[in-house]
Amino acid sequence: MPTSSLQMRQCPTCRRATREDSCPDDGSDTVPLLAAPLAQQGDEIDGRYRIVGPVGEGGFGQVFEAVHLATKQRIAIKIRRENKASSAGAAARFEAEARTCALLSSPHTVRIADHGATADGRLYIAMEFLQGESLGQRLRRCGALSPHEAVAIATQVLEQLRR
């Protein structure tokens, strides 16, 4: 059952972020994510992007809608909660994610435009801004996929992995 507010919550077991009172994956009671915003409307990121507003939040950090200052392109920016000095291993994984995702080129994967660090050392990934629902949102809204839908999605994933 959804909470009455739009505040993000997190499952203490699997760490999934949700707006639900219980985890859609394992049924655990969720707890509020009380993280301070990592950016606010109008903030500039790395001298290249201006924040428009929040999109979502998870255990890793937050995602914002932004505009590239030079091209005026609408993008999404994923900002890590911790700065790179606080967890070298996590920072290395985040940077590897950015590099790996930037190599992907498929209509079934988000395109990565850039990555770097904010003025306070928090890592970010700038990517194409997509609207619509995630697979998780689709599953919560409609329940299990039909075999045909599951095969179609799995085929898209496997096509990208083959490249």
N, C-alpha and C positions, 0 to 999 in steps of 0.2 A: 504494500500500500504506500503511495507517495506521501512524503511529509507535507505539511501545510506550507512550508517555505521553499524557496528556491535554493537554499543552502545545500552545498555538496556534503555528502557523508561518505564514510569509508568503512569497509568491512575489516575488522581487526584480524580476521583469519587469513583472507586472501589478498587484502589491501586494495580491493577494487573500489573505485570511486563511483558513487551513485547518488541519486536523490531519494532513494527508497529507504524506509526504516529497517528493512532487512535485505541482506545480500541476495540478488537474483541468482547467484551461482550456488551458494551453499546454505542460505537461509539464516546465517548469523545476524544478530542485531548489529546495525551499523552505528557509528559514532560520528558526530559532527566534525567536519574539517574546519578548523578555526584559523587557517593560515591567513596571514595578512596578504593583501594583494601585492604581487611582485611588480606590477606596473599599473598605471592609471591612464585614463583617457588623456591624450595630449603628450604623454611621455615620449621622448625620442629614445630609440634603441640603437646603439652603436653609430649614431649620426646618420643612419640610413633609413630608419623606419619610424613612423609615428603611430602610437597606439590609438585605436578607435574605441575598443571596449573589450570586455572579457567574453570568451567563448565557452570555456570549461575548465575544470580543475580535476586533478588526480593526485595520486600519491607522489609522483615525480615532481610536480610543479603545476603550472597553469598555461593555458593556451589563450591567446588574444587575437582579435582581428586587428590588422594594422594596414598601413598604406606605405609603400615604398616612396620615399621623398622625391627621388629623381624621376621615376617612371609613372608615379601615381597608381601603380598596380596594387590591387587589393590582395593581401596575403594573410596567412596565419602565422603566428610566432609562438613556438613552444619554449617556455622559459623554465629551466630547472630551479627547484626550490633552493638547493644548496649551491654555494659558489664552488668554483673548481678547486679552490684551496682546501675546502673542508672535506673532500673525499676524492682523492686522486683516482682511485679505481672507478668510481661511479662517473667521474668526469671523462675518463678514457672511454668507457662504454658509451656514453652519450655522444662523444665525438665520433666514435666508430659507427654508431647508428646513423649519424648525419652523413658520413662519407658513404656508407653502404646504401642508404636510401637514395642518395644523389645519383648513384649508378643505375637505378631502376628507371625504366622508361616503358610504361605500359598505361593504357587507359584504366587499368584496374588498381593502380597504386598512385599515391599522392606524389607530386613532383616537388623535390627539394630545391630551393633557390639559393640558399646561403646558410652559413652557421658562423657563430662567433661568440663573443662575450659582451655582456652589458658593462656599464661603467663600474658596477660593484662586483664584477667577476662572475656573475651568473651566466651559465652557458645557455645559448638559444639556438633553435633551428627555425629558419624562415622557410615556409612552404606555400604551395598554392592553397588558396582559400576555397574549400568545398562546402557546399550546402547540402543538406539532406540528413538522413538518419544513418547511424552506424549499424553494423550487423547486430550488435547487442541490443540497441534500441528496437530494431525490427523484431528480434526474438521476444523481447518483453511485450511489445505491442500485439504481436500476432501469434505467439507461441512457436512451436517447432516448425521447421521448414519442411515442405513436401520433399520427397526424394528428388524430384526434378529440380527444385530450387537449390537443394544442397549440392547436387552434381554440378549445376551451372556455376555456383560460387566456387566450389573446389576446383573446377576446371580453370577458372580465371586465376586463382592463386597458383595453381601448378604451371600455367602458361608463363607467369612472371618468374617463378623459380627456375624454370628451364633456361631462361636467358642468361 
